[in-house]
Structures are given as C-alpha cells and as structure tokens.
Amino acid sequence: GVQLAQRLSMADAAREMPQRDALIGSLVALEGKYVRLACAAAMRDALANALAALAETDRQSSAGASAQTSSFAALASPAGRVQSGKTTKAGRGDGLGSSSALRRSANASSSSRDASGSGMGSGTDDDSSAAHQSALALQRGVDDAFFVAQRSVQRALKTDAPAATGAALNNTAAALADAVRAPLEDLAASSSHGAAAAAAAALATAAKFSRRLADSVRPEHAVVAAAAAEVRAIASAFDASARSAAREAAAPHASAISAGLSAGDRNLADLVAAEAAAICSGPASAAKEIVAEALAEFISEAVEERLFAAQYDFDAAIDMEREVRGAAANLAEIAGPPARERLARLLQLAEVLAAETPDDLEGLFAPGAPPRVITPAEARRALMRRTDLDRSAVTRLKWT
C-alpha cells in the first residue's frame, strides 16, 4: 500500500494520468480488502465481549444455566472462536466466529434461561447491567467498523476520481453487509432475548451510520450516485434487521401479556405496565425504545383480533378504550411517538367502539377530519361488535 501510494504521488507530479488511474484502481482494491478485514476484526472482538457479558450474568444469576454458561464461554474465549485467518496481536484474527457455532451456543442459552425461570416481569439489576455491557460491546464494534469505513471513503474522495469514490462505497457496502450485519443477525436469531436486544440496538445504530456515510458524498457522478444508493440500501437492510431483532426481544413480553389477557385476571393497561417495567429493568433494557416499539406492534395485532372477536355494551366499550389508551401511554413513555404510531389502528378502533351513538361518528371520515389509518369498513365492523346499538343506524352511516 505504501509503495502504491508513493508511485501515485510520482504519477501525480509527472501528470501521467493513465498510470495514475491504474494506481488508484489498485489502491482502492487493496483498501477494500483492508476495510473488510478491519470490520470483521472489530465485530469479532465485539461479539466475544458481548457474549462474555451475557455468560457472566448467567453464572451469577442461574445455577441451572451451566449449559449456557459453558457454550457462551466457549465462544467468548479466543480458543473457542473459529477463525479464518492468522491470529495477530491481542488474539485478533482475520476472520469472524463461526455463525453456526454462534447460533448453537445462543440456542442453548435460550433453553437454559427458560428453564431457570428468568422470565418477564422479574428483571434484575444484574440482567440490566449485563444487557448494557453486551450492548456497549456491540456498539463499540459498530463504531470501530464505521470509523474504518468512513476513513476509507474519505481517502477515496481525496483522489477526485469518481470511479475511486464509487468503488470505495461499493467495498464499504459489501463489508458492512458481510462483517457487521450478518453476525448481528446471527446473534439476534439465537433466541437469547438479551442478545437479541443488544443486537437490535447495534443494528439500529448501524442503520443511522450507513445513512450518514451515504450522505457524506456528493452524487454528482452516476457511479458515485449508484454506489451511495447501495449504501442506503444497506441502511434499510440494517433497519429491517433491527426491527426483527427487536421483535425477538419483545416476544416473551408479548407472550406474558397474551397469557394474562387469556387468564382474565388483569386488564391490558396493567399487563402492559408490568411488561414495560420489565423491559426497562431486564435483558431487553439495552434497546428498550425499539423493543417497546416492537411490543406495541405485537399488542396492536393481538388486541385487534380480540376486539373483533368479542361483544360489548357501552360500559365495556369505554373500559376497552381506557385500557388501550393506558397501554399506549405506558409504551410511549419508553419509545415515544413511534409506539403510538404502532398502536394507531388499535387506538382508532377503540375510539369508534366507545362511541355513545352512531350519529357521533357521522363526520369520522369527512373532509378536513383528522387522518385515519382504519377504513370505513373496519370502523363499521367495530361498531357492529356493540350489542346495545341499533344495527340499522350503523349501516346508515354515510362514510366514503
């Protein structure tokens, strides 16, 4: 690399443009290999540290988690990692840990966590601390990887060669997909809820960094514009992976709410309040905003199905609306407006259901009325669940 740079300086001084372009191409290709290896090394170390944090918590909090501890420890130690290249300083190699080994290890952790009873609604300070330690380790890995990627693109920009900038962006997109997104997706798919939450937070950060990287270049040339679009596509993929990981982390909380509703011993708002507290104090605390948003999506789907399956008089409809609004408020305290957006359909259906008379809803879909995410057909279907309303009056509503 140093030799190529020296020859490039000589070509610049002599204004030998064909040789200069060829040397730039060689440097960009070499840079691409460096970016891939550096990103892989950063994420490998980050994953090892994150898994070590989770394993330490299991050793402290669950006597029945010996299988998980040993499998996590095997991955977290240098000897337990499968590497594709030579080991260098501080045990750093050129490859990532085996994805299949990672998934097998964390699958083992899931079953032992479930067996040990570290369930929802009972998060501990140890759980929260380990979650933040593992999330911090992954965030550092993402930070390091994107620092390398950003410096690579900046060096390409200094050449004033659109082809070099485009190639650097393409190399970066490939490195981010292979060395950052893939291992984080494997971690999220492990069924360990703390690991899924930590991965969700790291993936969300990676999406933000990817967009920032794409915006750092001026797409004045077609090659650069196409490459920047590829980086933005990677950002969208990071977003999708973050949402998927958040759903993995939110799944046990959603199951607890569903079980509580089926048992009929607590109302929706109380159940959501308990699970919101568990999100903030348990393994999912590392990504509490995005996990609460995912939980809101779960609730919207499940409770909407229940709403259309039940029948209500006016008092029961008022109670349903109150519970839905309470649930939305609890999750909005954690996730803010995104939680309310995920619950918008359910909030609007509950509002319609709780109308005193059909005439009160005459202007629901009128021009100038607040925008609705539900359709007139869905609003009418919700009103039909009321046993105390005149069905003919509901049918006569002139909604377009």
C-alpha positions in Angstrom: 0.0 0.0 0.0 2.8 2.4 0.9 4.6 1.6 -2.4 1.4 2.2 -4.4 0.9 5.5 -2.7 4.4 6.6 -3.4 4.1 5.6 -7.1 0.8 7.5 -7.2 2.5 10.7 -5.9 5.1 10.4 -8.6 2.5 9.9 -11.2 0.6 13.0 -10.0 3.8 15.0 -10.1 4.6 13.9 -13.6 0.9 14.2 -14.7 0.9 10.7 -16.0 -2.9 10.3 -16.0 -3.2 6.7 -17.4 -0.7 5.4 -14.8 -2.4 7.5 -12.1 -5.8 5.9 -12.8 -4.4 2.4 -12.8 -2.6 3.0 -9.5 -5.8 4.5 -7.9 -7.7 1.3 -9.0 -5.0 -0.9 -7.3 -5.1 1.2 -4.2 -8.9 1.0 -4.0 -8.9 -2.7 -4.4 -6.3 -3.1 -1.6 -8.3 -0.7 0.5 -11.4 -2.8 0.0 -9.6 -5.9 1.4 -8.4 -3.8 4.4 -11.9 -2.5 5.2 -13.4 -6.0 5.1 -10.7 -7.4 7.4 -10.8 -4.5 9.8 -14.6 -4.5 10.1 -14.5 -8.3 10.6 -11.9 -8.0 13.4 -13.8 -5.2 15.1 -17.1 -7.2 15.1 -15.4 -10.4 16.1 -14.0 -8.9 19.2 -17.2 -7.1 20.0 -19.2 -10.3 19.7 -16.8 -12.1 22.0 -17.1 -9.3 24.7 -20.9 -9.2 24.4 -21.2 -13.0 24.8 -18.8 -12.9 27.7 -21.0 -10.3 29.5 -24.1 -12.5 29.0 -22.3 -15.6 30.1 -21.1 -13.9 33.3 -24.7 -12.9 34.2 -25.9 -16.5 33.7 -23.1 -17.7 36.1 -24.2 -15.3 38.7 -28.0 -15.5 38.4 -28.9 -19.0 37.5 -27.5 -22.2 38.9 -29.4 -24.1 36.2 -27.7 -22.4 33.4 -24.4 -24.3 33.3 -25.0 -25.4 29.7 -25.5 -21.9 28.6 -22.5 -20.6 30.5 -20.2 -23.2 29.0 -21.4 -22.6 25.5 -21.2 -18.8 25.8 -17.8 -19.0 27.4 -16.5 -21.2 24.6 -17.5 -18.5 22.1 -16.2 -15.6 24.3 -12.7 -17.1 24.7 -10.1 -16.9 21.9 -9.7 -20.6 21.9 -13.4 -21.2 21.3 -13.6 -18.9 18.2 -13.4 -20.3 14.7 -11.2 -18.1 12.7 -10.4 -18.0 9.0 -7.0 -16.2 9.3 -3.9 -16.0 11.3 -4.0 -14.8 14.9 -2.4 -11.4 15.4 -1.8 -9.1 18.3 -4.1 -9.5 21.3 -5.6 -12.6 19.8 -7.2 -10.8 16.9 -7.6 -12.8 13.7 -8.7 -12.0 10.2 -12.0 -13.9 10.4 -15.3 -13.9 12.2 -16.5 -16.5 14.7 -18.5 -19.4 13.1 -22.1 -18.3 12.6 -23.4 -21.8 13.1 -21.5 -22.1 16.3 -22.8 -18.8 17.5 -26.4 -19.9 16.8 -26.0 -23.2 18.5 -24.4 -21.6 21.6 -27.1 -19.0 22.0 -29.9 -21.5 21.3 -28.5 -23.5 24.3 -28.7 -20.3 26.3 -32.3 -19.8 25.5 -33.4 -23.1 26.8 -31.4 -22.8 30.0 -32.8 -19.3 30.6 -36.3 -20.5 30.1 -35.6 -23.4 32.5 -34.1 -21.2 35.1 -37.3 -19.1 35.2 -35.7 -15.7 34.4 -38.9 -14.7 32.9 -40.7 -11.5 32.2 -41.8 -9.1 34.8 -38.9 -10.1 37.0 -35.9 -8.3 35.6 -32.9 -7.7 37.9 -30.2 -5.2 38.1 -27.7 -7.9 37.0 -29.8 -8.6 33.9 -29.9 -4.9 33.1 -26.2 -4.4 33.7 -25.2 -7.4 31.6 -27.6 -6.2 28.8 -25.9 -2.8 28.8 -22.4 -4.3 28.9 -23.2 -6.6 25.9 -24.9 -3.7 24.1 -21.9 -1.4 24.8 -19.5 -4.0 23.4 -21.5 -4.3 20.2 -21.8 -0.6 19.9 -18.1 -0.2 20.1 -17.6 -2.8 17.4 -20.1 -0.9 15.2 -18.3 2.4 15.9 -14.9 0.9 15.1 -16.2 -0.7 11.9 -17.8 2.5 10.6 -14.8 4.6 11.6 -12.7 2.4 9.2 -15.4 2.6 6.5 -15.6 6.4 6.8 -11.9 6.9 6.6 -11.7 4.7 3.5 -14.4 6.8 1.8 -12.6 10.0 2.8 -9.4 8.8 1.3 -11.1 7.9 -1.9 -12.7 11.4 -2.1 -9.3 13.0 -1.9 -8.3 11.4 -5.2 -11.0 13.4 -7.0 -11.7 10.3 -9.1 -15.4 9.4 -9.2 -14.6 5.8 -10.0 -12.5 5.5 -6.9 -15.2 7.0 -4.7 -17.8 4.7 -6.2 -15.6 1.7 -5.7 -14.8 2.6 -2.1 -18.5 2.9 -1.4 -19.2 -0.4 -3.0 -16.4 -2.0 -1.0 -17.8 -0.5 2.2 -21.4 -1.7 1.4 -20.1 -5.3 0.9 -18.0 -5.1 4.1 -20.9 -3.8 6.2 -23.3 -6.5 4.9 -20.8 -9.4 5.5 -18.8 -8.3 8.5 -21.4 -6.2 10.5 -25.0 -7.1 9.6 -24.6 -10.9 9.2 -23.0 -11.6 12.6 -25.5 -9.3 14.3 -28.4 -11.1 12.6 -27.0 -14.4 13.8 -26.8 -13.1 17.3 -30.4 -11.8 17.2 -31.6 -15.1 15.8 -30.1 -17.0 18.8 -33.3 -16.8 20.8 -31.4 -15.3 23.8 -33.6 -12.3 24.5 -30.8 -10.2 26.0 -28.6 -10.9 23.0 -31.4 -10.1 20.6 -32.0 -6.7 22.4 -28.3 -5.9 22.2 -28.1 -6.8 18.6 -31.2 -4.7 17.8 -29.6 -1.6 19.4 -26.4 -2.2 17.4 -28.3 -2.7 14.1 -30.2 0.5 14.6 -27.0 2.4 15.2 -25.5 0.8 12.1 -28.5 1.9 10.0 -28.0 5.5 11.2 -24.3 5.4 10.5 -24.9 3.9 7.0 -27.2 6.8 6.0 -24.7 9.3 7.3 -22.0 7.7 5.3 -24.1 7.7 2.1 -24.9 11.4 2.7 -21.2 12.3 3.1 -20.6 12.1 -0.7 -22.0 14.3 -3.4 -23.7 12.1 -6.1 -22.6 14.4 -8.9 -21.4 11.4 -11.0 -23.5 8.4 -11.9 -21.0 5.9 -10.5 -21.0 7.7 -7.1 -24.8 8.1 -7.1 -25.2 4.4 -7.7 -22.8 3.4 -5.0 -24.3 5.8 -2.5 -27.7 4.2 -3.3 -26.2 0.8 -2.5 -25.1 2.1 0.9 -28.6 3.5 1.6 -30.0 0.0 0.7 -27.7 -1.5 3.3 -29.1 1.1 5.8 -32.6 -0.1 5.0 -31.5 -3.7 5.5 -30.0 -2.7 8.9 -33.3 -1.1 9.8 -35.2 -4.3 8.9 -32.8 -6.5 10.8 -33.1 -4.2 13.8 -36.9 -4.5 13.8 -36.7 -8.2 13.5 -34.2 -8.4 16.4 -36.4 -6.2 18.5 -39.4 -8.5 17.9 -37.3 -11.4 19.1 -36.5 -9.5 22.3 -40.1 -8.4 22.7 -41.7 -11.8 22.1 -41.6 -13.0 25.7 -43.2 -9.8 26.9 -45.9 -10.2 24.3 -46.5 -13.8 25.4 -46.8 -12.7 29.0 -49.4 -10.1 28.1 -51.3 -12.6 25.9 -51.3 -15.1 28.8 -52.6 -12.5 31.2 -55.4 -11.5 28.9 -56.4 -15.1 28.4 -56.5 -15.7 32.1 -58.7 -12.7 32.5 -57.2 -11.7 35.9 -55.7 -8.3 34.8 -56.6 -5.7 32.3 -54.5 -4.7 29.3 -53.1 -1.4 30.8 -51.9 -3.2 33.9 -50.3 -6.0 32.0 -48.5 -3.6 29.6 -47.3 -1.5 32.6 -45.8 -4.6 34.2 -44.0 -5.6 31.0 -42.9 -2.1 30.3 -41.2 -2.1 33.7 -39.6 -5.5 32.9 -38.3 -4.1 29.6 -36.6 -1.3 31.4 -35.0 -3.5 34.2 -34.4 -6.8 32.4 -32.3 -8.2 29.5 -34.2 -6.0 26.9 -33.2 -2.8 28.6 -30.2 -2.3 26.3 -32.6 -1.5 23.5 -35.7 -0.5 25.5 -37.0 2.0 22.9 -37.0 -0.3 19.9 -38.2 -3.3 22.0 -41.1 -1.3 23.4 -42.0 -0.2 19.8 -42.0 -3.9 18.7 -44.1 -4.8 21.7 -46.6 -2.1 20.6 -46.8 -3.8 17.3 -47.5 -7.2 18.9 -50.2 -5.7 21.1 -51.9 -3.9 18.2 -52.1 -7.2 16.2 -53.2 -9.4 19.2 -55.7 -7.0 20.8 -57.3 -6.0 17.5 -58.1 -9.7 16.9 -59.6 -9.9 20.3 -61.6 -6.7 19.8 -63.3 -8.1 16.7 -64.0 -11.5 18.4 -65.8 -10.1 21.5 -69.1 -8.2 22.0 -69.5 -5.1 24.1 -72.1 -2.9 25.7 -71.4 0.8 26.2 -69.6 0.4 29.6 -67.4 -2.5 28.3 -66.5 -0.4 25.2 -65.5 2.5 27.4 -63.3 0.1 29.5 -61.7 -1.2 26.4 -60.8 2.3 25.1 -59.4 3.2 28.6 -57.3 0.1 28.6 -55.9 0.7 25.1 -55.1 4.3 25.9 -53.4 3.3 29.1 -51.3 0.7 27.3 -50.3 3.3 24.7 -49.3 5.8 27.4 -47.1 3.2 29.1 -45.2 2.2 26.0 -45.0 5.8 24.8 -43.1 6.7 28.0 -40.4 4.4 26.8 -40.5 4.6 23.0 -42.1 8.0 22.4 -44.3 8.7 19.3 -43.2 5.5 17.4 -45.1 3.4 20.0 -48.3 5.4 19.4 -47.8 5.1 15.7 -47.7 1.3 16.0 -50.9 1.4 18.1 -52.7 3.9 15.9 -55.1 1.3 14.4 -56.0 -0.1 17.7 -56.5 3.4 19.3 -58.8 4.4 16.5 -60.8 1.2 16.6 -61.2 1.5 20.3 -62.3 5.2 19.9 -65.0 4.1 17.4 -66.1 1.2 19.6 -66.7 3.5 22.5 -68.9 6.0 20.6 -72.1 6.7 22.6 -74.3 6.6 19.4 -73.6 6.0 15.7 -74.5 9.6 15.0 -71.5 10.8 17.0 -69.3 9.3 14.2 -71.0 10.8 11.2 -68.1 13.1 10.4 -65.4 10.5 11.2 -64.1 10.3 7.6 -65.4 13.7 6.4 -63.1 16.1 4.5 -61.0 18.0 7.0 -61.3 15.4 9.7 -58.2 14.1 11.3 -56.5 11.4 9.1 -57.4 7.8 9.9 -55.4 4.6 9.4 -58.5 2.5 9.6 -61.0 2.2 6.8 -64.8 2.9 6.9 -65.4 -0.8 6.6 -63.2 -1.5 9.6 -64.9 1.2 11.7 -68.3 -0.1 10.8 -67.1 -3.6 11.7 -66.0 -2.4 15.1 -69.4 -0.7 15.8 -71.1 -3.9 14.9 -69.5 -5.5 18.0 -71.7 -3.3 20.1 -74.8 -5.2 21.4 -76.6 -2.0 22.6 -76.6 -0.1 19.3 -79.2 -0.2 16.5 -77.5 -2.1 13.7 -79.6 -0.3 11.1 -78.3 3.0 12.4 -74.7 1.7 12.0 -75.5 0.6 8.4 -76.9 4.0 7.6 -73.7 5.9 8.4 -72.6 7.5 5.1 -68.9 7.1 5.2 -66.9 7.3 1.9 
